[in-house]
Amino acid sequence: MYALLFGEAAARILVSVAPSSVETFMTIAKEEGAKATVIGHVGGRSLTVNHWINTDLVDLYHVWNNAFGKLFS
């Protein structure tokens, strides 16, 4: 799971497409020989990645916004 979510392999990217475009995107990826996996969705008030992550966006924003202050205090 860690490698899927946070791996820094040179060929790994995160792509967001409209729900209506997922099938088209997956078809193009396959035609181009690129491995693609749907790992979550965008929308609403939480970040959800399959069954691994389900966190409120407000909480994530506060962690992101205060990270450096906490690190150096």
PyMOL Python script that loads the backbone (N, CA, C, O; Angstrom):
from pymol import cmd

cmd.read_pdbstr("""\
ATOM      1  N   MET A   1       0.813  -1.182   0.000  1.00  0.00           N
ATOM      2  CA  MET A   1       0.000   0.000   0.000  1.00  0.00           C
ATOM      3  C   MET A   1       0.864   1.257   0.000  1.00  0.00           C
ATOM      4  O   MET A   1       0.574   2.196  -0.741  1.00  0.00           O
ATOM      5  N   TYR A   2       1.914   1.296   0.811  1.00  0.00           N
ATOM      6  CA  TYR A   2       2.761   2.486   0.895  1.00  0.00           C
ATOM      7  C   TYR A   2       3.326   2.858  -0.469  1.00  0.00           C
ATOM      8  O   TYR A   2       3.302   4.027  -0.851  1.00  0.00           O
ATOM      9  N   ALA A   3       3.834   1.869  -1.207  1.00  0.00           N
ATOM     10  CA  ALA A   3       4.414   2.155  -2.530  1.00  0.00           C
ATOM     11  C   ALA A   3       3.356   2.684  -3.484  1.00  0.00           C
ATOM     12  O   ALA A   3       3.635   3.581  -4.280  1.00  0.00           O
ATOM     13  N   LEU A   4       2.141   2.140  -3.416  1.00  0.00           N
ATOM     14  CA  LEU A   4       1.066   2.605  -4.286  1.00  0.00           C
ATOM     15  C   LEU A   4       0.719   4.061  -4.014  1.00  0.00           C
ATOM     16  O   LEU A   4       0.531   4.844  -4.945  1.00  0.00           O
ATOM     17  N   LEU A   5       0.635   4.421  -2.745  1.00  0.00           N
ATOM     18  CA  LEU A   5       0.214   5.771  -2.389  1.00  0.00           C
ATOM     19  C   LEU A   5       1.336   6.795  -2.390  1.00  0.00           C
ATOM     20  O   LEU A   5       1.116   7.950  -2.755  1.00  0.00           O
ATOM     21  N   PHE A   6       2.547   6.389  -1.983  1.00  0.00           N
ATOM     22  CA  PHE A   6       3.612   7.363  -1.767  1.00  0.00           C
ATOM     23  C   PHE A   6       4.902   7.069  -2.523  1.00  0.00           C
ATOM     24  O   PHE A   6       5.884   7.793  -2.363  1.00  0.00           O
ATOM     25  N   GLY A   7       4.916   6.040  -3.328  1.00  0.00           N
ATOM     26  CA  GLY A   7       6.122   5.681  -4.063  1.00  0.00           C
ATOM     27  C   GLY A   7       6.599   6.815  -4.958  1.00  0.00           C
ATOM     28  O   GLY A   7       5.796   7.578  -5.495  1.00  0.00           O
ATOM     29  N   GLU A   8       7.881   6.913  -5.108  1.00  0.00           N
ATOM     30  CA  GLU A   8       8.459   7.985  -5.906  1.00  0.00           C
ATOM     31  C   GLU A   8       9.158   7.446  -7.145  1.00  0.00           C
ATOM     32  O   GLU A   8      10.139   8.022  -7.613  1.00  0.00           O
ATOM     33  N   ALA A   9       8.651   6.345  -7.671  1.00  0.00           N
ATOM     34  CA  ALA A   9       9.209   5.796  -8.903  1.00  0.00           C
ATOM     35  C   ALA A   9       9.067   6.848 -10.010  1.00  0.00           C
ATOM     36  O   ALA A   9       8.092   7.599 -10.054  1.00  0.00           O
ATOM     37  N   ALA A  10      10.044   6.882 -10.883  1.00  0.00           N
ATOM     38  CA  ALA A  10      10.078   7.913 -11.920  1.00  0.00           C
ATOM     39  C   ALA A  10       8.839   7.894 -12.810  1.00  0.00           C
ATOM     40  O   ALA A  10       8.447   8.943 -13.323  1.00  0.00           O
ATOM     41  N   ALA A  11       8.226   6.764 -13.003  1.00  0.00           N
ATOM     42  CA  ALA A  11       7.100   6.668 -13.925  1.00  0.00           C
ATOM     43  C   ALA A  11       5.748   6.678 -13.216  1.00  0.00           C
ATOM     44  O   ALA A  11       4.740   6.337 -13.835  1.00  0.00           O
ATOM     45  N   ARG A  12       5.694   7.048 -11.971  1.00  0.00           N
ATOM     46  CA  ARG A  12       4.436   7.031 -11.223  1.00  0.00           C
ATOM     47  C   ARG A  12       3.847   8.434 -11.161  1.00  0.00           C
ATOM     48  O   ARG A  12       4.529   9.386 -10.780  1.00  0.00           O
ATOM     49  N   ILE A  13       2.577   8.556 -11.538  1.00  0.00           N
ATOM     50  CA  ILE A  13       1.894   9.848 -11.470  1.00  0.00           C
ATOM     51  C   ILE A  13       0.489   9.640 -10.931  1.00  0.00           C
ATOM     52  O   ILE A  13      -0.040   8.529 -10.974  1.00  0.00           O
ATOM     53  N   LEU A  14      -0.108  10.697 -10.430  1.00  0.00           N
ATOM     54  CA  LEU A  14      -1.480  10.688  -9.970  1.00  0.00           C
ATOM     55  C   LEU A  14      -2.283  11.541 -10.934  1.00  0.00           C
ATOM     56  O   LEU A  14      -1.926  12.688 -11.201  1.00  0.00           O
ATOM     57  N   VAL A  15      -3.369  10.983 -11.460  1.00  0.00           N
ATOM     58  CA  VAL A  15      -4.203  11.672 -12.438  1.00  0.00           C
ATOM     59  C   VAL A  15      -5.621  11.746 -11.913  1.00  0.00           C
ATOM     60  O   VAL A  15      -6.137  10.765 -11.379  1.00  0.00           O
ATOM     61  N   SER A  16      -6.253  12.889 -12.057  1.00  0.00           N
ATOM     62  CA  SER A  16      -7.654  13.043 -11.693  1.00  0.00           C
ATOM     63  C   SER A  16      -8.452  13.331 -12.959  1.00  0.00           C
ATOM     64  O   SER A  16      -8.135  14.258 -13.704  1.00  0.00           O
ATOM     65  N   VAL A  17      -9.481  12.536 -13.198  1.00  0.00           N
ATOM     66  CA  VAL A  17     -10.355  12.746 -14.351  1.00  0.00           C
ATOM     67  C   VAL A  17     -11.806  12.742 -13.875  1.00  0.00           C
ATOM     68  O   VAL A  17     -12.126  12.187 -12.823  1.00  0.00           O
ATOM     69  N   ALA A  18     -12.669  13.364 -14.661  1.00  0.00           N
ATOM     70  CA  ALA A  18     -14.098  13.373 -14.350  1.00  0.00           C
ATOM     71  C   ALA A  18     -14.627  11.937 -14.360  1.00  0.00           C
ATOM     72  O   ALA A  18     -14.162  11.109 -15.143  1.00  0.00           O
ATOM     73  N   PRO A  19     -15.587  11.645 -13.500  1.00  0.00           N
ATOM     74  CA  PRO A  19     -16.140  10.288 -13.476  1.00  0.00           C
ATOM     75  C   PRO A  19     -16.590   9.801 -14.848  1.00  0.00           C
ATOM     76  O   PRO A  19     -16.467   8.616 -15.158  1.00  0.00           O
ATOM     77  N   SER A  20     -17.101  10.690 -15.655  1.00  0.00           N
ATOM     78  CA  SER A  20     -17.571  10.308 -16.989  1.00  0.00           C
ATOM     79  C   SER A  20     -16.425   9.989 -17.944  1.00  0.00           C
ATOM     80  O   SER A  20     -16.656   9.451 -19.027  1.00  0.00           O
ATOM     81  N   SER A  21     -15.187  10.316 -17.554  1.00  0.00           N
ATOM     82  CA  SER A  21     -14.023  10.102 -18.425  1.00  0.00           C
ATOM     83  C   SER A  21     -13.135   8.943 -17.980  1.00  0.00           C
ATOM     84  O   SER A  21     -12.138   8.641 -18.637  1.00  0.00           O
ATOM     85  N   VAL A  22     -13.484   8.295 -16.881  1.00  0.00           N
ATOM     86  CA  VAL A  22     -12.625   7.232 -16.351  1.00  0.00           C
ATOM     87  C   VAL A  22     -12.438   6.113 -17.367  1.00  0.00           C
ATOM     88  O   VAL A  22     -11.311   5.684 -17.613  1.00  0.00           O
ATOM     89  N   GLU A  23     -13.521   5.638 -17.955  1.00  0.00           N
ATOM     90  CA  GLU A  23     -13.425   4.535 -18.911  1.00  0.00           C
ATOM     91  C   GLU A  23     -12.560   4.921 -20.108  1.00  0.00           C
ATOM     92  O   GLU A  23     -11.737   4.125 -20.560  1.00  0.00           O
ATOM     93  N   THR A  24     -12.739   6.128 -20.621  1.00  0.00           N
ATOM     94  CA  THR A  24     -11.929   6.604 -21.750  1.00  0.00           C
ATOM     95  C   THR A  24     -10.462   6.685 -21.354  1.00  0.00           C
ATOM     96  O   THR A  24      -9.588   6.255 -22.107  1.00  0.00           O
ATOM     97  N   PHE A  25     -10.187   7.239 -20.165  1.00  0.00           N
ATOM     98  CA  PHE A  25      -8.805   7.356 -19.703  1.00  0.00           C
ATOM     99  C   PHE A  25      -8.153   5.984 -19.576  1.00  0.00           C
ATOM    100  O   PHE A  25      -7.020   5.782 -20.014  1.00  0.00           O
ATOM    101  N   MET A  26      -8.878   5.046 -18.974  1.00  0.00           N
ATOM    102  CA  MET A  26      -8.321   3.702 -18.793  1.00  0.00           C
ATOM    103  C   MET A  26      -8.054   3.033 -20.141  1.00  0.00           C
ATOM    104  O   MET A  26      -7.064   2.315 -20.285  1.00  0.00           O
ATOM    105  N   THR A  27      -8.913   3.256 -21.120  1.00  0.00           N
ATOM    106  CA  THR A  27      -8.721   2.696 -22.464  1.00  0.00           C
ATOM    107  C   THR A  27      -7.465   3.280 -23.102  1.00  0.00           C
ATOM    108  O   THR A  27      -6.658   2.547 -23.674  1.00  0.00           O
ATOM    109  N   ILE A  28      -7.301   4.592 -23.007  1.00  0.00           N
ATOM    110  CA  ILE A  28      -6.120   5.244 -23.584  1.00  0.00           C
ATOM    111  C   ILE A  28      -4.855   4.758 -22.888  1.00  0.00           C
ATOM    112  O   ILE A  28      -3.852   4.479 -23.546  1.00  0.00           O
ATOM    113  N   ALA A  29      -4.895   4.655 -21.573  1.00  0.00           N
ATOM    114  CA  ALA A  29      -3.717   4.172 -20.833  1.00  0.00           C
ATOM    115  C   ALA A  29      -3.331   2.777 -21.310  1.00  0.00           C
ATOM    116  O   ALA A  29      -2.156   2.501 -21.551  1.00  0.00           O
ATOM    117  N   LYS A  30      -4.311   1.908 -21.444  1.00  0.00           N
ATOM    118  CA  LYS A  30      -4.038   0.546 -21.899  1.00  0.00           C
ATOM    119  C   LYS A  30      -3.463   0.538 -23.306  1.00  0.00           C
ATOM    120  O   LYS A  30      -2.503  -0.183 -23.578  1.00  0.00           O
ATOM    121  N   GLU A  31      -4.044   1.337 -24.210  1.00  0.00           N
ATOM    122  CA  GLU A  31      -3.550   1.420 -25.592  1.00  0.00           C
ATOM    123  C   GLU A  31      -2.104   1.905 -25.647  1.00  0.00           C
ATOM    124  O   GLU A  31      -1.341   1.504 -26.526  1.00  0.00           O
ATOM    125  N   GLU A  32      -1.735   2.765 -24.708  1.00  0.00           N
ATOM    126  CA  GLU A  32      -0.383   3.323 -24.672  1.00  0.00           C
ATOM    127  C   GLU A  32       0.583   2.467 -23.853  1.00  0.00           C
ATOM    128  O   GLU A  32       1.764   2.795 -23.741  1.00  0.00           O
ATOM    129  N   GLY A  33       0.087   1.387 -23.288  1.00  0.00           N
ATOM    130  CA  GLY A  33       0.947   0.495 -22.509  1.00  0.00           C
ATOM    131  C   GLY A  33       1.251   0.994 -21.113  1.00  0.00           C
ATOM    132  O   GLY A  33       2.229   0.574 -20.495  1.00  0.00           O
ATOM    133  N   ALA A  34       0.414   1.891 -20.613  1.00  0.00           N
ATOM    134  CA  ALA A  34       0.616   2.435 -19.268  1.00  0.00           C
ATOM    135  C   ALA A  34      -0.302   1.725 -18.290  1.00  0.00           C
ATOM    136  O   ALA A  34      -1.502   1.609 -18.541  1.00  0.00           O
ATOM    137  N   LYS A  35       0.240   1.254 -17.191  1.00  0.00           N
ATOM    138  CA  LYS A  35      -0.576   0.620 -16.158  1.00  0.00           C
ATOM    139  C   LYS A  35      -1.333   1.710 -15.408  1.00  0.00           C
ATOM    140  O   LYS A  35      -0.737   2.696 -14.975  1.00  0.00           O
ATOM    141  N   ALA A  36      -2.634   1.538 -15.255  1.00  0.00           N
ATOM    142  CA  ALA A  36      -3.454   2.526 -14.553  1.00  0.00           C
ATOM    143  C   ALA A  36      -4.390   1.799 -13.599  1.00  0.00           C
ATOM    144  O   ALA A  36      -4.923   0.736 -13.916  1.00  0.00           O
ATOM    145  N   THR A  37      -4.581   2.391 -12.427  1.00  0.00           N
ATOM    146  CA  THR A  37      -5.447   1.828 -11.411  1.00  0.00           C
ATOM    147  C   THR A  37      -6.279   2.942 -10.789  1.00  0.00           C
ATOM    148  O   THR A  37      -5.742   3.990 -10.431  1.00  0.00           O
ATOM    149  N   VAL A  38      -7.562   2.729 -10.659  1.00  0.00           N
ATOM    150  CA  VAL A  38      -8.417   3.682  -9.948  1.00  0.00           C
ATOM    151  C   VAL A  38      -8.240   3.414  -8.462  1.00  0.00           C
ATOM    152  O   VAL A  38      -8.476   2.302  -7.990  1.00  0.00           O
ATOM    153  N   ILE A  39      -7.814   4.456  -7.715  1.00  0.00           N
ATOM    154  CA  ILE A  39      -7.571   4.269  -6.277  1.00  0.00           C
ATOM    155  C   ILE A  39      -8.483   5.131  -5.413  1.00  0.00           C
ATOM    156  O   ILE A  39      -8.424   5.044  -4.186  1.00  0.00           O
ATOM    157  N   GLY A  40      -9.320   5.956  -6.021  1.00  0.00           N
ATOM    158  CA  GLY A  40     -10.196   6.794  -5.212  1.00  0.00           C
ATOM    159  C   GLY A  40     -11.021   7.718  -6.076  1.00  0.00           C
ATOM    160  O   GLY A  40     -11.125   7.537  -7.290  1.00  0.00           O
ATOM    161  N   HIS A  41     -11.610   8.722  -5.424  1.00  0.00           N
ATOM    162  CA  HIS A  41     -12.421   9.689  -6.140  1.00  0.00           C
ATOM    163  C   HIS A  41     -12.245  11.070  -5.521  1.00  0.00           C
ATOM    164  O   HIS A  41     -11.779  11.204  -4.390  1.00  0.00           O
ATOM    165  N   VAL A  42     -12.627  12.094  -6.284  1.00  0.00           N
ATOM    166  CA  VAL A  42     -12.515  13.483  -5.848  1.00  0.00           C
ATOM    167  C   VAL A  42     -13.923  14.049  -5.708  1.00  0.00           C
ATOM    168  O   VAL A  42     -14.772  13.830  -6.571  1.00  0.00           O
ATOM    169  N   GLY A  43     -14.166  14.764  -4.638  1.00  0.00           N
ATOM    170  CA  GLY A  43     -15.457  15.400  -4.430  1.00  0.00           C
ATOM    171  C   GLY A  43     -15.884  15.293  -2.984  1.00  0.00           C
ATOM    172  O   GLY A  43     -15.388  14.453  -2.233  1.00  0.00           O
ATOM    173  N   GLY A  44     -16.792  16.137  -2.611  1.00  0.00           N
ATOM    174  CA  GLY A  44     -17.296  16.100  -1.241  1.00  0.00           C
ATOM    175  C   GLY A  44     -16.351  16.750  -0.254  1.00  0.00           C
ATOM    176  O   GLY A  44     -15.529  17.589  -0.622  1.00  0.00           O
ATOM    177  N   ARG A  45     -16.474  16.356   1.001  1.00  0.00           N
ATOM    178  CA  ARG A  45     -15.714  16.992   2.077  1.00  0.00           C
ATOM    179  C   ARG A  45     -14.641  16.099   2.671  1.00  0.00           C
ATOM    180  O   ARG A  45     -14.116  16.386   3.747  1.00  0.00           O
ATOM    181  N   SER A  46     -14.305  14.992   1.963  1.00  0.00           N
ATOM    182  CA  SER A  46     -13.274  14.108   2.508  1.00  0.00           C
ATOM    183  C   SER A  46     -12.394  13.564   1.395  1.00  0.00           C
ATOM    184  O   SER A  46     -12.787  13.518   0.229  1.00  0.00           O
ATOM    185  N   LEU A  47     -11.193  13.155   1.787  1.00  0.00           N
ATOM    186  CA  LEU A  47     -10.287  12.457   0.893  1.00  0.00           C
ATOM    187  C   LEU A  47     -10.484  10.978   1.157  1.00  0.00           C
ATOM    188  O   LEU A  47     -10.270  10.505   2.273  1.00  0.00           O
ATOM    189  N   THR A  48     -10.894  10.245   0.128  1.00  0.00           N
ATOM    190  CA  THR A  48     -11.126   8.811   0.255  1.00  0.00           C
ATOM    191  C   THR A  48     -10.296   8.095  -0.790  1.00  0.00           C
ATOM    192  O   THR A  48     -10.407   8.384  -1.981  1.00  0.00           O
ATOM    193  N   VAL A  49      -9.465   7.164  -0.351  1.00  0.00           N
ATOM    194  CA  VAL A  49      -8.659   6.338  -1.248  1.00  0.00           C
ATOM    195  C   VAL A  49      -8.949   4.884  -0.880  1.00  0.00           C
ATOM    196  O   VAL A  49      -8.431   4.351   0.101  1.00  0.00           O
ATOM    197  N   ASN A  50      -9.803   4.259  -1.710  1.00  0.00           N
ATOM    198  CA  ASN A  50     -10.249   2.887  -1.443  1.00  0.00           C
ATOM    199  C   ASN A  50     -10.601   2.748   0.042  1.00  0.00           C
ATOM    200  O   ASN A  50     -11.285   3.614   0.587  1.00  0.00           O
ATOM    201  N   HIS A  51     -10.161   1.707   0.688  1.00  0.00           N
ATOM    202  CA  HIS A  51     -10.440   1.506   2.109  1.00  0.00           C
ATOM    203  C   HIS A  51      -9.278   1.954   3.001  1.00  0.00           C
ATOM    204  O   HIS A  51      -9.312   1.748   4.214  1.00  0.00           O
ATOM    205  N   TRP A  52      -8.261   2.560   2.407  1.00  0.00           N
ATOM    206  CA  TRP A  52      -7.061   2.934   3.163  1.00  0.00           C
ATOM    207  C   TRP A  52      -7.183   4.281   3.851  1.00  0.00           C
ATOM    208  O   TRP A  52      -6.722   4.451   4.980  1.00  0.00           O
ATOM    209  N   ILE A  53      -7.805   5.244   3.173  1.00  0.00           N
ATOM    210  CA  ILE A  53      -7.861   6.604   3.701  1.00  0.00           C
ATOM    211  C   ILE A  53      -9.289   7.128   3.573  1.00  0.00           C
ATOM    212  O   ILE A  53      -9.922   6.967   2.529  1.00  0.00           O
ATOM    213  N   ASN A  54      -9.792   7.751   4.630  1.00  0.00           N
ATOM    214  CA  ASN A  54     -11.058   8.469   4.588  1.00  0.00           C
ATOM    215  C   ASN A  54     -10.956   9.558   5.636  1.00  0.00           C
ATOM    216  O   ASN A  54     -11.257   9.332   6.808  1.00  0.00           O
ATOM    217  N   THR A  55     -10.528  10.753   5.209  1.00  0.00           N
ATOM    218  CA  THR A  55     -10.207  11.824   6.137  1.00  0.00           C
ATOM    219  C   THR A  55     -10.874  13.121   5.699  1.00  0.00           C
ATOM    220  O   THR A  55     -10.905  13.443   4.511  1.00  0.00           O
ATOM    221  N   ASP A  56     -11.399  13.852   6.651  1.00  0.00           N
ATOM    222  CA  ASP A  56     -12.044  15.132   6.387  1.00  0.00           C
ATOM    223  C   ASP A  56     -11.043  16.128   5.799  1.00  0.00           C
ATOM    224  O   ASP A  56      -9.915  16.237   6.282  1.00  0.00           O
ATOM    225  N   LEU A  57     -11.454  16.854   4.758  1.00  0.00           N
ATOM    226  CA  LEU A  57     -10.555  17.811   4.104  1.00  0.00           C
ATOM    227  C   LEU A  57     -10.157  18.961   5.023  1.00  0.00           C
ATOM    228  O   LEU A  57      -9.044  19.476   4.916  1.00  0.00           O
ATOM    229  N   VAL A  58     -11.040  19.366   5.914  1.00  0.00           N
ATOM    230  CA  VAL A  58     -10.700  20.438   6.860  1.00  0.00           C
ATOM    231  C   VAL A  58      -9.544  19.991   7.747  1.00  0.00           C
ATOM    232  O   VAL A  58      -8.616  20.762   7.993  1.00  0.00           O
ATOM    233  N   ASP A  59      -9.594  18.754   8.227  1.00  0.00           N
ATOM    234  CA  ASP A  59      -8.495  18.230   9.050  1.00  0.00           C
ATOM    235  C   ASP A  59      -7.195  18.183   8.258  1.00  0.00           C
ATOM    236  O   ASP A  59      -6.140  18.561   8.768  1.00  0.00           O
ATOM    237  N   LEU A  60      -7.269  17.720   7.010  1.00  0.00           N
ATOM    238  CA  LEU A  60      -6.063  17.667   6.170  1.00  0.00           C
ATOM    239  C   LEU A  60      -5.498  19.056   5.926  1.00  0.00           C
ATOM    240  O   LEU A  60      -4.283  19.248   5.947  1.00  0.00           O
ATOM    241  N   TYR A  61      -6.376  20.026   5.694  1.00  0.00           N
ATOM    242  CA  TYR A  61      -5.915  21.400   5.485  1.00  0.00           C
ATOM    243  C   TYR A  61      -5.167  21.923   6.710  1.00  0.00           C
ATOM    244  O   TYR A  61      -4.106  22.532   6.573  1.00  0.00           O
ATOM    245  N   HIS A  62      -5.707  21.693   7.897  1.00  0.00           N
ATOM    246  CA  HIS A  62      -5.054  22.184   9.119  1.00  0.00           C
ATOM    247  C   HIS A  62      -3.688  21.521   9.322  1.00  0.00           C
ATOM    248  O   HIS A  62      -2.734  22.186   9.726  1.00  0.00           O
ATOM    249  N   VAL A  63      -3.588  20.239   9.053  1.00  0.00           N
ATOM    250  CA  VAL A  63      -2.285  19.562   9.155  1.00  0.00           C
ATOM    251  C   VAL A  63      -1.305  20.178   8.170  1.00  0.00           C
ATOM    252  O   VAL A  63      -0.175  20.501   8.536  1.00  0.00           O
ATOM    253  N   TRP A  64      -1.736  20.344   6.907  1.00  0.00           N
ATOM    254  CA  TRP A  64      -0.866  20.920   5.872  1.00  0.00           C
ATOM    255  C   TRP A  64      -0.476  22.354   6.225  1.00  0.00           C
ATOM    256  O   TRP A  64       0.692  22.727   6.116  1.00  0.00           O
ATOM    257  N   ASN A  65      -1.445  23.151   6.643  1.00  0.00           N
ATOM    258  CA  ASN A  65      -1.210  24.568   6.885  1.00  0.00           C
ATOM    259  C   ASN A  65      -0.310  24.815   8.097  1.00  0.00           C
ATOM    260  O   ASN A  65       0.369  25.840   8.153  1.00  0.00           O
ATOM    261  N   ASN A  66      -0.293  23.909   9.056  1.00  0.00           N
ATOM    262  CA  ASN A  66       0.467  24.111  10.291  1.00  0.00           C
ATOM    263  C   ASN A  66       1.726  23.255  10.404  1.00  0.00           C
ATOM    264  O   ASN A  66       2.429  23.318  11.413  1.00  0.00           O
ATOM    265  N   ALA A  67       2.013  22.465   9.387  1.00  0.00           N
ATOM    266  CA  ALA A  67       3.121  21.502   9.475  1.00  0.00           C
ATOM    267  C   ALA A  67       4.464  22.166   9.763  1.00  0.00           C
ATOM    268  O   ALA A  67       5.173  21.736  10.673  1.00  0.00           O
ATOM    269  N   PHE A  68       4.832  23.211   9.003  1.00  0.00           N
ATOM    270  CA  PHE A  68       6.139  23.820   9.197  1.00  0.00           C
ATOM    271  C   PHE A  68       6.223  24.551  10.533  1.00  0.00           C
ATOM    272  O   PHE A  68       7.264  24.522  11.189  1.00  0.00           O
ATOM    273  N   GLY A  69       5.154  25.197  10.936  1.00  0.00           N
ATOM    274  CA  GLY A  69       5.155  25.880  12.239  1.00  0.00           C
ATOM    275  C   GLY A  69       5.399  24.906  13.377  1.00  0.00           C
ATOM    276  O   GLY A  69       6.174  25.193  14.290  1.00  0.00           O
ATOM    277  N   LYS A  70       4.743  23.760  13.326  1.00  0.00           N
ATOM    278  CA  LYS A  70       4.927  22.745  14.367  1.00  0.00           C
ATOM    279  C   LYS A  70       6.314  22.134  14.298  1.00  0.00           C
ATOM    280  O   LYS A  70       6.908  21.810  15.326  1.00  0.00           O
ATOM    281  N   LEU A  71       6.827  21.977  13.095  1.00  0.00           N
ATOM    282  CA  LEU A  71       8.144  21.377  12.916  1.00  0.00           C
ATOM    283  C   LEU A  71       9.238  22.244  13.547  1.00  0.00           C
ATOM    284  O   LEU A  71      10.187  21.722  14.133  1.00  0.00           O
ATOM    285  N   PHE A  72       9.103  23.564  13.426  1.00  0.00           N
ATOM    286  CA  PHE A  72      10.152  24.459  13.881  1.00  0.00           C
ATOM    287  C   PHE A  72       9.844  25.156  15.212  1.00  0.00           C
ATOM    288  O   PHE A  72      10.587  26.049  15.620  1.00  0.00           O
ATOM    289  N   SER A  73       8.768  24.766  15.890  1.00  0.00           N
ATOM    290  CA  SER A  73       8.472  25.431  17.176  1.00  0.00           C
ATOM    291  C   SER A  73       9.097  24.679  18.329  1.00  0.00           C
ATOM    292  O   SER A  73       8.955  25.088  19.482  1.00  0.00           O
TER     293      SER A  73
END
""", "prot")
cmd.dss("prot")
cmd.show_as("cartoon", "prot")
cmd.util.cbc("prot")
cmd.orient("prot")
